[in-house]
Amino acid sequence: MRRKDREVTDLSEIIEIMKNCDVCRLALNDDGFPYILPLNFGMAVNGDKITLYFHSAS
């Protein structure tokens, strides 16, 4: 995190932020070229564990 004064560390606050999102942007690097994939997602919260489910095409 570049700016510690803006870092969100409270798990319940992180979950609320994620609930308000429709898309997760996954950044990858292949053969020296970065790219970003916007993916629809769902999530399940079990205690302090968050499981993400991504929907995509082949």
TORVEXVEX-215840 format. One record per atom (N, C-alpha, C, O): residue number from 1; atom name; z, x, y negated. Coordinates in steps of 0.1 Angstrom, whole numbers, plus 5000, padded with zeros to 4 digits. Layout:
REM residues N
REC    n  atom     Z     X     Y
REC  NUM    CA     Z     X     Y
...
REM end
This chain:
REM residues 58
REC    n  atom     Z     X     Y
REC    1     N  5000  5008  5012
REC    1    CA  5000  5000  5000
REC    1     C  5000  5009  4988
REC    1     O  5008  5018  4986
REC    2     N  4991  5006  4979
REC    2    CA  4989  5015  4967
REC    2     C  5000  5011  4957
REC    2     O  5005  5021  4950
REC    3     N  5004  4999  4955
REC    3    CA  5014  4995  4945
REC    3     C  5026  4988  4952
REC    3     O  5025  4977  4956
REC    4     N  5036  4996  4954
REC    4    CA  5048  4991  4961
REC    4     C  5054  4979  4954
REC    4     O  5061  4971  4960
REC    5     N  5053  4978  4941
REC    5    CA  5058  4967  4933
REC    5     C  5052  4954  4936
REC    5     O  5057  4943  4933
REC    6     N  5040  4954  4943
REC    6    CA  5033  4942  4947
REC    6     C  5033  4939  4962
REC    6     O  5027  4929  4966
REC    7     N  5039  4948  4969
REC    7    CA  5039  4947  4984
REC    7     C  5047  4934  4988
REC    7     O  5058  4932  4983
REC    8     N  5042  4927  4998
REC    8    CA  5049  4915  5003
REC    8     C  5054  4919  5017
REC    8     O  5046  4923  5026
REC    9     N  5067  4919  5018
REC    9    CA  5073  4924  5031
REC    9     C  5081  4913  5038
REC    9     O  5084  4914  5050
REC   10     N  5084  4902  5031
REC   10    CA  5091  4890  5038
REC   10     C  5082  4883  5047
REC   10     O  5071  4878  5043
REC   11     N  5085  4882  5060
REC   11    CA  5077  4876  5070
REC   11     C  5073  4861  5067
REC   11     O  5062  4857  5068
REC   12     N  5083  4854  5062
REC   12    CA  5080  4840  5059
REC   12     C  5070  4838  5047
REC   12     O  5062  4829  5047
REC   13     N  5071  4847  5038
REC   13    CA  5061  4847  5026
REC   13     C  5047  4852  5031
REC   13     O  5037  4846  5027
REC   14     N  5047  4861  5040
REC   14    CA  5034  4866  5046
REC   14     C  5027  4854  5053
REC   14     O  5015  4852  5052
REC   15     N  5035  4847  5061
REC   15    CA  5030  4835  5069
REC   15     C  5025  4824  5059
REC   15     O  5014  4819  5062
REC   16     N  5032  4822  5049
REC   16    CA  5027  4812  5039
REC   16     C  5014  4816  5032
REC   16     O  5005  4808  5030
REC   17     N  5013  4829  5029
REC   17    CA  5000  4834  5023
REC   17     C  4989  4832  5033
REC   17     O  4978  4827  5029
REC   18     N  4991  4835  5046
REC   18    CA  4981  4834  5056
REC   18     C  4977  4819  5059
REC   18     O  4965  4816  5061
REC   19     N  4987  4810  5058
REC   19    CA  4984  4796  5060
REC   19     C  4974  4790  5049
REC   19     O  4967  4780  5051
REC   20     N  4974  4796  5037
REC   20    CA  4966  4792  5026
REC   20     C  4952  4798  5026
REC   20     O  4944  4796  5017
REC   21     N  4949  4806  5036
REC   21    CA  4936  4813  5037
REC   21     C  4927  4806  5047
REC   21     O  4932  4802  5058
REC   22     N  4914  4806  5044
REC   22    CA  4904  4801  5054
REC   22     C  4897  4812  5061
REC   22     O  4892  4810  5072
REC   23     N  4896  4824  5055
REC   23    CA  4888  4834  5060
REC   23     C  4896  4847  5060
REC   23     O  4904  4850  5051
REC   24     N  4895  4855  5071
REC   24    CA  4900  4869  5072
REC   24     C  4889  4878  5072
REC   24     O  4879  4877  5079
REC   25     N  4890  4888  5063
REC   25    CA  4879  4898  5062
REC   25     C  4883  4911  5070
REC   25     O  4893  4917  5067
REC   26     N  4875  4913  5081
REC   26    CA  4878  4925  5090
REC   26     C  4869  4936  5086
REC   26     O  4857  4935  5087
REC   27     N  4875  4947  5082
REC   27    CA  4867  4959  5078
REC   27     C  4866  4969  5090
REC   27     O  4876  4972  5097
REC   28     N  4854  4973  5093
REC   28    CA  4851  4982  5104
REC   28     C  4842  4994  5099
REC   28     O  4836  4993  5088
REC   29     N  4841  5004  5107
REC   29    CA  4832  5015  5104
REC   29     C  4824  5019  5117
REC   29     O  4830  5021  5127
REC   30     N  4811  5019  5115
REC   30    CA  4802  5023  5127
REC   30     C  4792  5033  5122
REC   30     O  4784  5030  5113
REC   31     N  4792  5044  5129
REC   31    CA  4782  5055  5126
REC   31     C  4783  5059  5112
REC   31     O  4773  5062  5105
REC   32     N  4795  5060  5107
REC   32    CA  4797  5064  5093
REC   32     C  4794  5054  5082
REC   32     O  4795  5058  5070
REC   33     N  4791  5042  5086
REC   33    CA  4789  5031  5076
REC   33     C  4799  5020  5077
REC   33     O  4800  5014  5087
REC   34     N  4806  5018  5066
REC   34    CA  4816  5007  5067
REC   34     C  4809  4994  5064
REC   34     O  4799  4993  5057
REC   35     N  4815  4983  5070
REC   35    CA  4810  4970  5068
REC   35     C  4822  4960  5069
REC   35     O  4832  4963  5076
REC   36     N  4821  4948  5064
REC   36    CA  4831  4938  5064
REC   36     C  4826  4925  5070
REC   36     O  4815  4921  5067
REC   37     N  4833  4920  5080
REC   37    CA  4830  4907  5086
REC   37     C  4839  4896  5081
REC   37     O  4851  4897  5084
REC   38     N  4834  4886  5075
REC   38    CA  4843  4875  5072
REC   38     C  4844  4866  5084
REC   38     O  4834  4861  5089
REC   39     N  4856  4863  5089
REC   39    CA  4858  4855  5101
REC   39     C  4867  4843  5098
REC   39     O  4878  4845  5092
REC   40     N  4864  4832  5104
REC   40    CA  4873  4821  5104
REC   40     C  4884  4824  5114
REC   40     O  4882  4831  5124
REC   41     N  4896  4820  5111
REC   41    CA  4907  4823  5120
REC   41     C  4918  4812  5121
REC   41     O  4919  4804  5113
REC   42     N  4925  4813  5132
REC   42    CA  4937  4805  5134
REC   42     C  4948  4814  5137
REC   42     O  4946  4826  5140
REC   43     N  4961  4809  5136
REC   43    CA  4972  4818  5140
REC   43     C  4983  4810  5146
REC   43     O  4984  4798  5144
REC   44     N  4991  4817  5154
REC   44    CA  5002  4811  5161
REC   44     C  5014  4820  5157
REC   44     O  5013  4832  5158
REC   45     N  5025  4814  5153
REC   45    CA  5037  4821  5150
REC   45     C  5048  4818  5160
REC   45     O  5051  4807  5163
REC   46     N  5053  4829  5166
REC   46    CA  5064  4827  5176
REC   46     C  5075  4837  5173
REC   46     O  5074  4849  5176
REC   47     N  5085  4832  5166
REC   47    CA  5096  4841  5161
REC   47     C  5091  4851  5150
REC   47     O  5086  4846  5140
REC   48     N  5091  4863  5153
REC   48    CA  5086  4873  5143
REC   48     C  5073  4879  5148
REC   48     O  5069  4889  5143
REC   49     N  5066  4872  5157
REC   49    CA  5053  4877  5162
REC   49     C  5042  4867  5157
REC   49     O  5043  4855  5159
REC   50     N  5032  4873  5151
REC   50    CA  5020  4865  5146
REC   50     C  5008  4869  5155
REC   50     O  5005  4880  5156
REC   51     N  5002  4858  5161
REC   51    CA  4990  4861  5169
REC   51     C  4978  4854  5162
REC   51     O  4979  4843  5158
REC   52     N  4968  4862  5159
REC   52    CA  4956  4858  5152
REC   52     C  4945  4854  5162
REC   52     O  4943  4862  5172
REC   53     N  4938  4843  5160
REC   53    CA  4926  4839  5168
REC   53     C  4914  4839  5159
REC   53     O  4914  4832  5148
REC   54     N  4904  4846  5162
REC   54    CA  4892  4847  5154
REC   54     C  4880  4839  5160
REC   54     O  4878  4840  5173
REC   55     N  4872  4833  5152
REC   55    CA  4861  4825  5157
REC   55     C  4848  4833  5152
REC   55     O  4847  4836  5140
REC   56     N  4839  4836  5161
REC   56    CA  4827  4843  5157
REC   56     C  4816  4840  5167
REC   56     O  4819  4834  5177
REC   57     N  4804  4844  5164
REC   57    CA  4793  4843  5173
REC   57     C  4790  4856  5179
REC   57     O  4794  4867  5174
REC   58     N  4783  4856  5190
REC   58    CA  4779  4869  5197
REC   58     C  4768  4876  5190
REC   58     O  4764  4887  5194
REM end
